[in-house]
């Protein structure tokens, strides 16, 4: 996760430099789309990890309902 986020961070900095140097808007938009895709893929990894570890543990502990409610709230905020 840290490596993914570091790459995204570097990519965003590169986009900032592109804008500062007057890069054409279509090129900036393509790079922004790439960052958006990377963020979505990272979110998917977080979600999969949460399902594999946290929800599984909550099911064993008998706290699955609360964990599912928490996940639903987070997804509502993420998806919008």
WOWO-V34539 format. One record per residue. N is the residue number from 1. RES is the residue in one small letter. PHI is phi in whole degrees, -180 to 180 (NA if undefined). NEAR is the number of other C-alpha atoms within 10 Angstrom. Layout:
# WOWO-V34539
((N;RES;PHI;NEAR) (N;RES;PHI;NEAR))
This chain:
# WOWO-V34539
((1;x;NA;10) (2;x;-62;8) (3;x;-63;8) (4;x;-60;13) (5;x;-66;13) (6;x;-65;11) (7;x;-65;14) (8;x;-63;19) (9;x;-59;13) (10;x;-64;13) (11;x;-65;17) (12;x;-63;16) (13;x;-62;12) (14;x;-64;14) (15;x;-65;20) (16;x;-59;14) (17;x;-64;12) (18;x;-59;16) (19;x;-65;14) (20;x;-62;9) (21;x;-91;9) (22;x;82;10) (23;x;-61;13) (24;x;-60;10) (25;x;-55;11) (26;x;-59;9) (27;x;-66;13) (28;x;-64;17) (29;x;-62;12) (30;x;-63;12) (31;x;-69;17) (32;x;-64;15) (33;x;-63;12) (34;x;-64;15) (35;x;-66;19) (36;x;-59;13) (37;x;-64;13) (38;x;-64;17) (39;x;-65;15) (40;x;-63;13) (41;x;-65;13) (42;x;-66;17) (43;x;-61;14) (44;x;-63;12) (45;x;-63;13) (46;x;-61;13) (47;x;-62;15) (48;x;-61;13) (49;x;-64;12) (50;x;-62;15) (51;x;-64;16) (52;x;-66;11) (53;x;-107;11) (54;x;-67;16) (55;x;-69;20) (56;x;-62;15) (57;x;-65;15) (58;x;-63;16) (59;x;-64;13) (60;x;-68;10) (61;x;-83;9) (62;x;81;11) (63;x;-115;13) (64;x;-62;16) (65;x;-60;12) (66;x;-67;12) (67;x;-67;19) (68;x;-65;16) (69;x;-63;11) (70;x;-63;12) (71;x;-64;16) (72;x;-60;12) (73;x;-61;11) (74;x;-65;12) (75;x;-65;12) (76;x;-60;10) (77;x;-71;9) (78;x;-69;10) (79;x;-77;6) (80;x;99;6))
